[in-house]
Amino acid sequence: MHVLLAVQTFSNNATDAIEYCMNDLKLPEFQGAEAEVKFCRLMNDIFDILNTRNFLSKNTYNKPIKQNNKDLILQFMNQRIVYIDKIQCIEPKSNNVVTFKLLL
């Protein structure tokens, strides 16, 4: 499996597409996907922090961790760890499909 392809699932572009289907097109399959949108954006932000290389980026979370931003980034990551820790498996299904309860 290529990590880049897997990570693209959580990209802001994919999340924007879900929101578009939910809010603009009002497709029934996407109604109630607010928690999934939040989760995907959260994962995108985590991958951005972990994959930073540009010291000149204007986005705080796209810069490498340095002494002057480490507290902000650690707080950011701790908030996301708490959120991920609260995700619960609510209904195991057959064929390796699992439904998760995502909190808003």
C-alpha positions as CSV (number, residue, x, y, z in Angstrom):
1,M,0.0,0.0,0.0
2,H,1.3,3.4,-0.9
3,V,1.0,5.7,2.2
4,L,0.5,8.8,0.0
5,L,-2.6,7.3,-1.5
6,A,-4.0,6.3,1.9
7,V,-3.3,9.7,3.3
8,Q,-5.2,11.4,0.4
9,T,-8.4,9.8,1.8
10,F,-8.1,12.3,4.7
11,S,-7.0,15.3,2.6
12,N,-8.9,18.6,2.7
13,N,-9.9,18.1,-1.0
14,A,-11.6,14.8,-0.2
15,T,-13.2,16.3,2.9
16,D,-14.4,19.3,0.8
17,A,-16.0,16.8,-1.6
18,I,-17.9,15.1,1.2
19,E,-19.1,18.5,2.5
20,Y,-20.2,19.4,-1.1
21,C,-22.2,16.2,-1.4
22,M,-23.7,16.7,2.0
23,N,-24.5,20.4,1.9
24,D,-24.8,21.5,-1.7
25,L,-26.0,18.4,-3.5
26,K,-27.8,17.2,-0.4
27,L,-27.2,13.5,-1.3
28,P,-28.9,11.2,1.2
29,E,-25.8,9.0,1.5
30,F,-23.8,11.9,2.8
31,Q,-26.4,13.3,5.3
32,G,-25.1,13.3,8.8
33,A,-21.4,13.1,7.8
34,E,-20.4,16.0,10.0
35,A,-18.4,13.8,12.3
36,E,-16.6,12.2,9.4
37,V,-15.7,15.6,8.0
38,K,-14.3,16.7,11.4
39,F,-12.3,13.4,11.6
40,C,-10.9,13.7,8.1
41,R,-9.8,17.4,8.7
42,L,-8.2,16.4,12.0
43,M,-6.3,13.6,10.3
44,N,-5.2,15.9,7.5
45,D,-3.8,18.3,10.1
46,I,-1.9,15.6,11.9
47,F,-0.3,14.4,8.6
48,D,0.6,18.0,7.8
49,I,2.4,18.4,11.1
50,L,4.2,15.1,10.7
51,N,5.2,15.8,7.1
52,T,6.6,19.3,7.4
53,R,9.8,20.5,5.7
54,N,9.3,24.2,4.9
55,F,10.7,26.6,7.5
56,L,9.2,29.5,5.5
57,S,5.6,28.3,5.5
58,K,3.1,30.8,6.8
59,N,0.9,28.1,8.3
60,T,2.1,27.3,11.8
61,Y,1.2,23.7,11.5
62,N,3.2,23.2,8.2
63,K,6.5,24.3,9.8
64,P,8.9,21.9,11.3
65,I,8.8,21.7,15.1
66,K,11.3,24.2,16.6
67,Q,11.8,25.6,20.1
68,N,9.6,28.6,19.4
69,N,6.5,26.6,18.2
70,K,6.8,23.3,20.0
71,D,4.4,24.2,22.8
72,L,1.7,25.2,20.3
73,I,2.2,22.1,18.3
74,L,2.2,19.8,21.3
75,Q,-1.0,21.4,22.5
76,F,-2.5,20.9,19.0
77,M,-1.4,17.3,18.9
78,N,-2.6,16.5,22.5
79,Q,-6.1,17.8,21.6
80,R,-6.2,15.5,18.6
81,I,-5.0,12.5,20.7
82,V,-7.8,13.1,23.2
83,Y,-10.3,13.2,20.3
84,I,-9.0,10.1,18.7
85,D,-8.9,8.3,22.1
86,K,-12.7,8.9,22.4
87,I,-13.6,7.2,19.1
88,Q,-15.5,4.0,19.9
89,C,-16.3,0.9,17.8
90,I,-20.1,0.7,18.1
91,E,-21.1,-2.1,15.7
92,P,-18.7,-4.8,14.4
93,K,-20.1,-6.1,11.1
94,S,-19.2,-9.1,9.0
95,N,-16.5,-9.1,6.3
96,N,-14.1,-6.9,8.3
97,V,-16.4,-3.8,8.2
98,V,-16.7,-1.9,11.4
99,T,-18.8,1.2,12.2
100,F,-17.2,3.7,14.4
101,K,-18.8,6.4,16.6
102,L,-17.1,9.7,15.8
103,L,-17.7,12.5,18.3
104,L,-18.3,16.1,17.2
